[in-house]
Amino acid sequence: MTKKTTVSEDLRLKYRYLDMRRPQMQERMVFRAKQRQRFVVI
C-alpha cells in the first residue's frame, strides 16, 4: 500500500484488517509488542 489517502476514523475502524497492512501501523504494532514484552519480563 503506497498511496496516501485521508479517510475517516470510522472507515479505518470498520476495515481495520486493511489498515494494519500500512507500514506505519505495522511499525506501531511492533513497537507496542516490544514494550509489552519488556514489562512481561520484569
VOPAGU-2260 file (C-alpha; in pm, 1 decimal, decimal comma):
REM VOPAGU-2260
SITE   aa  ch    i         X         Y         Z
SITE  MET   A    0       0,0       0,0       0,0
SITE  THR   A    1     183,8     301,8    -121,6
SITE  LYS   A    2     -97,3     551,4    -178,0
SITE  LYS   A    3    -152,9     810,4      91,1
SITE  THR   A    4    -515,7     898,0     137,1
SITE  THR   A    5    -708,5    1059,4     413,9
SITE  VAL   A    6   -1004,9     859,2     540,1
SITE  SER   A    7   -1235,4     897,3     833,2
SITE  GLU   A    8   -1163,6     722,2    1161,1
SITE  ASP   A    9   -1492,3     531,6    1133,7
SITE  LEU   A   10   -1392,1     385,6     799,7
SITE  ARG   A   11   -1047,8     289,1     928,8
SITE  LEU   A   12   -1201,7     111,1    1226,6
SITE  LYS   A   13   -1453,3     -69,3    1007,0
SITE  TYR   A   14   -1179,0    -207,2     782,7
SITE  ARG   A   15    -911,9    -245,5    1049,9
SITE  TYR   A   16    -765,3    -555,4     886,2
SITE  LEU   A   17    -676,0    -346,4     579,9
SITE  ASP   A   18    -542,1     -60,0     787,2
SITE  MET   A   19    -297,4    -297,6     955,7
SITE  ARG   A   20    -125,4    -351,0     622,0
SITE  ARG   A   21       5,5       5,6     621,5
SITE  PRO   A   22     375,9      29,8     713,5
SITE  GLN   A   23     308,0     295,2     977,9
SITE  MET   A   24      56,0      70,5    1152,9
SITE  GLN   A   25     292,8    -227,1    1136,0
SITE  GLU   A   26     568,4     -20,6    1297,1
SITE  ARG   A   27     332,4      80,5    1577,3
SITE  MET   A   28     232,3    -280,2    1638,4
SITE  VAL   A   29     594,5    -393,3    1658,8
SITE  PHE   A   30     675,6    -107,4    1896,6
SITE  ARG   A   31     382,3    -193,3    2125,0
SITE  ALA   A   32     471,6    -561,8    2121,5
SITE  LYS   A   33     829,0    -482,5    2225,1
SITE  GLN   A   34     706,8    -254,5    2503,3
SITE  ARG   A   35     467,6    -519,7    2632,8
SITE  GLN   A   36     743,6    -780,3    2624,2
SITE  ARG   A   37     966,4    -556,6    2836,3
SITE  PHE   A   38     700,6    -539,8    3107,0
SITE  VAL   A   39     627,7    -911,9    3097,3
SITE  VAL   A   40     994,3    -996,8    3152,1
SITE  ILE   A   41    1026,6    -769,4    3457,0
